[in-house]
Amino acid sequence: MTTVLSSLNQALHRAFAEDERVYLIGEDLLDPYGGAFKVARGLSTAYPGRVLTTPVSEAGILGVGTGMALRGLRPVVEVMFGDFVTLITDQLVNHAAKFRAMYNGQVAVPLVVRTPMGGRRGYGPTHSQSLEKLFLGVPGLRVLAPCALGVSGALLHRAILESQDPVLFVENKLLYGLDIYEEAEGELTVTIAEEGTQSQENSSLAGDFPAPTYLVRVNGAPEPQVTLAAYGYMTELARQALLQLAYEREIFAELIVPTQLSPFRVEAIAASARSTGRLLTVEEGTVSLGWGAEVAAQVAERLGPRLAALRRLGAPDRAIPASGPLEEALLPGVEGIVDAAVGMI
């Protein structure tokens, strides 16, 4: 079996081998350490001149990466913890994402920022957050979130070699150890509902490439009664809830999983919700003003009274505790997803 971690690592090695313009910069990347979560393991040994370890200055790292991209390289920046994306905001939002528009399309910034997000590891309030919602809707910036349903490395490989504009690549920490889901060995059917290209949706982005949206159903189940929408690691919890709902409650759902969070395409989720009449969004980040709120708003605008029930599930607006039991109680889990879906039925 291939894990999400090994898939991402292999994608980096492929990108380095295929294009000498690819560089990796960030903190503690050199072997034998290979980065805080080991996604970069082996790269500095195989490509010693193209893995650059840096001082602890996320803003500086992103500034260097932006300059490298402007000069024709394809840098990958690793931000050690997703919580630290607050330190790159000016460089990413006000510079890298804006340069194409500011210079009338005469420059490109093919920069990928990889960062691990999320909690459930007891790292406390400043190392456990899911902050990707801060970057959704930023013109000129694409936000991707891999999951274990498809080959995560393929998405990263495309982002590195095909994008002409900056990409924020959000890797939930608990995804790393998960095996890539093999449909033949499971109880679920996984199909691609939509390829998710965006060039017609947002002309400020260039270098388009597919970022799939997955549709998941229980094998042999009747027509679904509720739509679940999730991304990242919450996909795994929603997958478990899907099975529990079917086998223990005889409530049948389908799960829609986008890997591109921004620019957002709502068509696949809206099509499912139109069929089921019920939509439950699931995210690990704080629920207020988040991804689920935007999904809910867009679906409600499209379907109006045809949508019988609509609910968002996420973390409350509180700091994440360092205590394992308190953290688990704060973040949405399988039982919370099941209870919310049952309540909608």
N, C-alpha and C positions, 0 to 999 in steps of 0.2 A: 504494500500500500504506500501511496505517496502522501505525505503530510502537506499542509499548507506551507509550513516553514520550508521544507525541502523544495517545494514547487517554486517559491519565491527566490530561494537561493539559486536554483538551477536557471531561472529566468535571468538573473543578474549575470551569471557566468556566460549564458548564451549571448546576451547583449554585449558584454565585453569582448567576446570572441568575434562577433559579427561586425562591430563598428569600433574602430580605434578612437573615436571621438567621445566614447562613453567613459566618464570618470565617476568615482564615488567619493564624497567628502563628508566628514562628520567626526564625531568624538569616539575614541576607543574602537576604531574599526580594524586595526591591524591584527593579524594572526599572532599568537594563537587565540586571542580573545574573540575577534570577529564580530564585534558589536554586542550591545547589551542583550539582544535576543537571538544572536548568532545568525541572522539572515545574511550577513556579509562574510561568513566564514569561508576561507580559502581564496578570497579574491586578492588580498594583498600578496599572497604567496605566488599566485599565478600571474598577477599584473602589478608588480611592485611600484611602478611609476605612476599608476593611475588610481590608486587608493590613497587619499590624502587625509591623514588624521589631523585634527584641528584643536585649538584651544577651546575652552568652554565659553562660547559666545555665539548663540544661535543666530542673532541678527547679523553678526559678521560672516558666519558660514553661509547664510542665505544670500548676503550681498556678494560674496565671492562666487557662489553658484550662478547668480544672475549675470554677473560679468562674464563668466565662462560661456554661458549660453548665448549671450549677445555676440561673442566672438566666434561662434560656430561650433562649439563643443556641445555635448549632450550630458550634462552633469546630473547625477542623482545625489540629492542631499538627504542624509539620514538625521532626523531629529530624534534624539534618544528616547524621550517620552513625549507623548502627544500633548501633555499639559504645557509643554514649553513652546507650543505653536504661538502662544500669546507674544513670545519674544521675536517672532519672525513676521508679525502681522504687517508692520510698515513696509518691510522689504518686499513681501509677497503681494499685498493688496495694492499698495500705492506705487510700486515700481514694476516688478516682474509682470503682474497681470495687466498693467496699464500701458506698457511701452508700445505694444503693437498699435493701439489706438492713438497714443500720443504722437507717434512718428509716422502715422498714415500708412501703416502696413509695410514700412520699409525695413523693419527689424523683426526678428523672431526670438522667442525666449523658450526654447525646448528644454525646460527644467522640470524634473520630477522630485517632489518632496515626499519621502517615505517617513511614516511615523506610527509607532504603536499607540493605540488608544485603549481606554476602557479599564474597568476595575476587576473585582473578584479575586484579587491576589494579595489583599491586605497591605497595599502600598500607601494607604492614607489619602487625605484630601487633595494633595498637590501632585500625586502621581497615579491617579486612578480615574481621571475624568474622561468624558467623551465630548470633546469640544468642537467637533467638525461642523456643528450647526453655525458656528461663528463665521464660516467661510462659504456657506451656501448662498447662491445668488450674487456672488462677486463677479462682475463682468470681466471676461478674459481669463477666468480660472476654472478649471475642471476639477471636480472632486469625485474620486473613485473609492469604492469600498469593496474589496474582495470578500468572498465567502467560501465555504467548503463544498458548495454544490458544483462548481466548475473548476477548471484548472486556473488557480489564482495567478500562477506565473505567466500564463499567456496574456492576461490583462496587464500585468506589469511590463512585460516585454514590449507590448504594443505601445504603452505609454512612453517608454524610454526611447524607442526608435521611430515612432510615427508622429507623435504630437509635436506641434510647432509652438505651443503655448504652455504655460506652467500647469502642472497637475499636482494636486494634493492627494496622495495615495494613503488611505487610512487603513491600517492593519490592526484589528482588535487583537490584544495580547493572547486571549484564550483561543483564537483561531489557529495559532501556530502549531499546536500539538494535535489538531484534528486531522483525520484522514480525509482526503478528497473523496466525496461521496460517490460510490459506485452503484449506479441504479440497479444493475443486475443482481446485486447482493442484498438489496433492501426491499422494503415494503412500499416504497413510494415510486411514483413516476415523475421524473424531472424532465421538463422540456424547456426550450428557449421560447419565451413568449414574444420577445422583441429584441432586436440587435442593439437598439439604443444609440444609434448615431445621432449627432447633434448639429450638423453644419447648417441645416435649415432652421433650427430652433434658435441659434445664437450666432450671428455672423461675426462676433468678436473673437471666436475661436477658430483656429485653423489646424490642419493636419488631423482630419477626422479619422476615427477608427472605432470599430464596434465595441460596445461595453454592454454585455447581454443582460436582459431581465429574465429571470427564471420563473417558471410556473411549476408548483409542486402539488401533487394530489396523492391520496392513498389509493393504492392499486385496487381496482374493483369497486370503489365506493360509488354511491349514487351521486346525483348532481349536488354540488356543494351548496350549503345554506349560508355560509359566511365567508368573507374574504379576509385573510390576514396579510398584512404588508409589513415586511421587516427587511433589515440589511445587516451585513457584518456578522458578528457572533450571535446576534439575536435571531438570525436565521436558524441556527442550530436549536435554540430553545423553542422557537416557533415550530420547527420540524417535530420535536418531541411532543409539543402540545397538539399538533395535528393528529398524531397517532393516538394520543390519550383521548382526545375528543371522539375519535372514531370508534375506538375499541371499548372505552369505558362509559361513554355518554351517548353513543350513537348520534353524534352531531358531526356533520361532514363539512369540512372546510377546504379551501385551496389557499395556498401560500404564494404570494407574488414577491419576488426578491430582485430589486434593481441593484446593479453594481455601479451605476453612475448616479450620484446624488445631486450633482449640479454640473451643467444645466439639467434641470429635471424634466423627464418625460413621464406624464401621468397616464398615458393611453392604456398600458397593460393593466394597471391597477383599476382604472375607471371601467374598463371592459369587464373585468371580473366582478366588480361591485355592481355594475348594471345587471349582471346575471343573478347575483346572490341577494342583492338588496341590502347587504350589511357589510360594513367595513370596520376592521380593527387594525390600527397602526401600532407597531411595537418598536420601541427604540430604547437604548440604554441610557442615553443622555437625558437631561432634565426635560420634562414634558412641555413646559411652557415655551411658546414661541419657537418650537423646534421643527424637525423634519416632519414628524407626524402631523403637526398643525398645518403645514403647507400642503401636504398630501390631502388631508381632510378638506381643506378649503377648496382645492382645485377639483376634487371629486364632487363635492357638494355643489359647486358652481355648474358642473357639467350635468349632473343627474337630477338635482333639485328634489322634488317630492318622490321620485322613483327610488330614492335611497331611504330605506325604512329605519335604519339604525346606523349610527356613526360613533366611534369611540377611539380615544387615544390612550395608549399605555406607555408610560416611561417612568423615569425616576422623579421623585419629588424635588422641589427646588431647595435642596439642602447640600451641604458639604458631605462628601463621602467619608464615613468613619474608617479608622484604621482597624478596628475590631472586626474580625471575620464574620461573626454572627450578625453584628449590626449592619455591616456592608451588605450581606446577603439579604437581610430584611429590607434594605433600602432599594436595591436594584430589582427591576422586574424579572421574574423567573417563570418557569413553566406553569406552576400552579396559578400565578396571576393571569397568564395568558388564557388558560383554560377557564378560569372563573369569569373573566371578562367576556369571552365568547359565549359561554353558557348564559350569562346575563342578557346578552343581546338577542339570543334565541327565545 
